[in-house]
């Protein structure tokens, strides 16, 4: 009984360590990473360099990102110092 409880705790710790160590992309170093809500669910946008500048420039422009998702994108653009709109 004690051995099975210890095994479950160990498995839990391993899962926690893996999830912390593989935390995905983040905004920084000229890259913008943001998850926005779309018509079918969430969409992760990860853009670097010219693509990141283009994404940030599209905020609140016709054909670009508007509404609540635009706020999320703008926040991440500001984090990396890219102009918005």
FENZICOR-V807475 format. One record per run of one state. SS is the DSSP state (hx for helix, st for strand, lp for the rest). FROM is the first residue (numbers start at 1). TO is the last residue. Records with the same first field share a line. If there is no record, write none. Layout:
BEGIN
SS->FROM-TO  FROM-TO
END
This chain:
BEGIN
lp->1-1  22-27  29-30  38-41  49-49  58-58  60-64  66-66  80-85
hx->2-21  50-57  67-79
st->28-28  31-37  42-48  59-59  65-65
END
